[in-house]
Amino acid sequence: MIALTIKSLKNFMNSLLISDTFDRFQVSEATITTFATFSIDGELHPEFYENETADELRASSQRQVFWKEIKSYCFSIIKGKRTPLSFKIVLQLPPDEVELLLAKSGLNLLPEDIFGLFLNCQYHGDSLTLTTGTSLRVFTLDKSLDNAWDQMLQDFLNQQDLDYMIP
């Protein structure tokens, strides 16, 4: 687990809310506090959709909505003359990306051993901190997955020209 402080808040927020930079991530939860607190749990409800789409979603392994599906709602809450008091957006690496990370890093874990690889985005007042997290379905003292996820995130941020510092 690492914590990173974003250097350019405006640049990061444009990447998060306007561009497609984080669209492939799933949403675990989002809480935005402006004049009131708005909460989204990120759980996908296939029964909301028409029969064919609902059946496809039930057959897939997708249990959370993708960021691209709710970022416009979050943006509508955040935009305006005043910045939010705070927000916490917890994104999750999708299962296919987890499989790629495991294959690339040569870790001795199976995709089903991993509950999730998380990116916690927390804004308070004038600073934004990103914190990584891992959740496993198996017990291990090995921190290789944590290290691989931390490195993958830093590489991703560097590729996207999102400057950060390690406090």
HELIX and SHEET records of a PDB file:
HELIX    1   1 LEU A    9  LEU A   17  1                                   9    
HELIX    2   2 PRO A   46  PHE A   48  5                                   3    
HELIX    3   3 ASN A   51  ALA A   59  1                                   9    
HELIX    4   4 TRP A   67  ILE A   78  1                                  12    
HELIX    5   5 PRO A   95  SER A  105  1                                  11    
HELIX    6   6 PRO A  111  ASP A  113  5                                   3    
HELIX    7   7 SER A  144  GLN A  159  1                                  16    
SHEET    1   A 7 THR A  37  ILE A  40  0                                        
SHEET    2   A 7 GLN A  26  THR A  33 -1                                        
SHEET    3   A 7 SER A  86  GLN A  92 -1                                        
SHEET    4   A 7 ILE A 114  HIS A 124 -1                                        
SHEET    5   A 7 SER A 127  LEU A 136 -1                                        
SHEET    6   A 7 ALA A   3  ILE A   6 -1                                        
SHEET    7   A 7 TYR A 164  MET A 165 -1                                        
END                                                                             
